[in-house]
Every structure is written in structure tokens, then in C-alpha cells.
Amino acid sequence: MDSVGGHARVPRRWSGPRRRHWATAVAAILALGCLIALLGRGEGPATAGPGPAAAGASGSDTAPGWGLTHTQYSADTGDAAADSAARALLAQAPLPQDQALMGWGTDNPEPSPGVYDFGRLDARIAMITRSGGRPVITLCCAPDWMKGGTPGRTDWSRLETAPSPTHYADFAALAATVARRYPQVHAYVAWNEFKGFFDNASDQWDAAGYTALYNQVYRALKAVRPGIEVGGPYLPVDGFAPGSATDASVVSGPWGTLDQRVVTAFDYWLAHKAGADFVVVDGSTEPKDGAPAPDPFAATAKFTDVSRWIHDRTPLPLWWAEWYVEPPDSGWSEPYRDAVLASGMIALARGRVAAAFYWNPETGAADCPGCLWSTSGAALPPLALLRGFARWFPPSVTPVPVQVSDARVRVLAQAAEGVAVNTADRTLRVVVDGRTLSLGPYQVLWFSR
């Protein structure tokens, strides 16, 4: 097990890091009635979903907006009925969809120099485009021969090892080959979470090494088609619990303090990059130092605070490639999970993000807390949340101020629609811009304005 930037990571075949935020595997699969409640409207204790489109919503908003990331287990498990159902869900309301180059459901794309295997990546990109979604490719990870391995062999335990500097040009050439193969893909993210770019000797991120790789990839992709959009650094914006002094930066809030090493690495990339069409980060509201987490609802402010900090540094559009709100083995109920997820999405929207990709949890088990769909292909509540925000709060829509009579209810609104989240474990009656709403414990309620 490798330690990358202070995080224990256990790579698996077809997979990336086992995200601790989705490790819960004990919650029962949701009842159909819960989903029906999520998609319904009106008042009461059930979670309510967005209603029919109204003035102010747009079907052609600036891409990519709210999307999802495919992981090892997706709508291609081999179970024909389940896969068909899941793909039908994706096609009902198409979303931007991200897929990794190697791992997370795809094979080694170049097992030996000049010998390619794009079968699995072909299938994933085809699945995305057939659903009507906009495909995005994350250019991670690297074939073994680019990092000291034997050509023709793939050691999946070394998935997160970065290519050696002598092979940066080879990785950039692979990226160009991918761009030529998939003309329907217009956006690429260069690498993933600085994997393999942490210098244990200096206890710092190797921003210079990553940026050298990024610059070669950027130039190679632009040489294929100048219109291709390229972004980085996909840096994990880790933070510490409130009151922590070690490696603490000035970026802080009720959620804690951003790691100064992250600030240093981000600023280095920003100053030395060859170019970029958007900025990419990812992160969790959970502290990285194992300290007790703050209130999960209050901690979602991290998404807003970090986003604003980035906007102060660059005018580039901001993408959150991954975002997490749940600790491991949380034992959260589905209503509570959905309320915290919705609060996180409100915080992202307030941070004026151009994209936010929901990491669809990695599991082949029947129980899948936080998944977008079940192993049988049935829609789960987080999918309705994602669709609601994609419909009513795309990047082109600016939220409007609202007055709320109770601070325990989070509200986000635009001209036509709003969403309210009860963060309390009891029913609350609140006045939102002069309108009385009743929300059950942890209810997420969509309302017309």
C-alpha cells in the first residue's frame, strides 16, 4: 500500500483509489417508495424532486456543468437487463460523463510501445455518446513501460505510479493518439490527483514534475486540434480540522484549513503551465488528519470557500472533478445523506463552479450507499438530485438572493425554481421569500418561484 501525499491508497484492477468517502457498504438498498418520494413534489417529510421546466431553465447551457464519473462498475457489468436499464437512465436526461484513460473500467491502452488496446475505452466512450452525454477523458494513468515496468505486462498495483520524466513525451504522444481516435471528445483532464507526484523527502507535492508532464500533454493535444479543451492540475485540495497548525494555510472556514502544500503546488502550476482552458481540483469536506470532522452541513462551506479562493487567483473556469461529503462507515440514513449531498451541491453552485462531477461509487455489491443507480439498473435518490441541479442550476444560471426565516434550512434559487434543504432532524416550517414551506427531517424540497 502506497502513501501518496499523506493518503493511504490501495489501487485495484479497473479501479482508482478506494475512495474512503464511499466505503460504507452496510446500508440497505433503498425502497422504491423512497425514490418515488424523491421524484415527487409538494410538502411533507419526503424528499421532493424538481418539477416541470419553467421559464429560466435552459436545455442548451454551457457544458459541461453537473456530471458524473464512471468507475469500475458502471452500465456495462455484463448483466444485460441491468445494463440496459442503467443506460436507459443515462439517456433520459443526458449528463456530461468522465472516463479515465486507464483503470476505473478501462484496460492498459498501450501495453507495449506502439501496441494499442482501446477496446474497453472504445466501449465506454460509445456508451457515453449513445446516452447523449458529453464525454470527458481524464488522462490517467500510464502504461507500465512508461514507469519502469516490463513492456507487455500490466501490474495493476502500480496504477498510481507516475510516468518517469524520460517518458513524459511518450505519455503526451499517447494522449495525442487518444485525441485523434475520439474526435467527439472535446475536453481532457491531464492526470489525476497528482498521483505519483508527492516527494516524501521534502514532504511536498512535486509540482514541477507534474507541470512538466502537463505541459507536454497540453501541447500535444493542442497540436491535434486547437479547439480541444485541456485542464489541470486536478490537485486534491486537502484540509485539516479547525484549529490545526501543521501545514495550515490562510484559506480556512468552519470546515478547517486548506493544506499549505496544496496552495504552494497550485500556485506553481498556475505560474508555469503552458496554457489551460479550465482549472481542475477535487476534495472532501472531511479533514485529512483524522481529527474529528466538523458538522457535515457546515463543512460543505469548504466547496464555496476553496472555489472563491481559486477564482481570486485565476479567471479560468473551475471544475471539481470529484467532491465528497461523507466519512467512511458513516452509517448515514438515505435522507440524511441526500440532505448533506444537496447542501454540498448548493455550496458548489455558490462557488460559481463550471463543472462538478459526481463520483459514482465503486462496488459490485447489492448495497451501494450513494450510488446513482442500483446493481439492477434502478435509479437511486442521488441521481434525482444530480439531475435537478443539472436542470435548474447549470453554469449559465446565476442564483438569486433569497430570504429564509430559519438558518437551519439551506436555500438556493434562481428565477424559476428553488431548492430547500432541512438540516435538522425535525420538521420545520419556514418562510422563504414570503412563502411558507414545511420540510420534514432532512428533507430536500424543490419549489417553483
Disulfide bonds with the S-S distance in Angstrom:
Cys140-Cys141 2.28
Cys368-Cys371 1.36
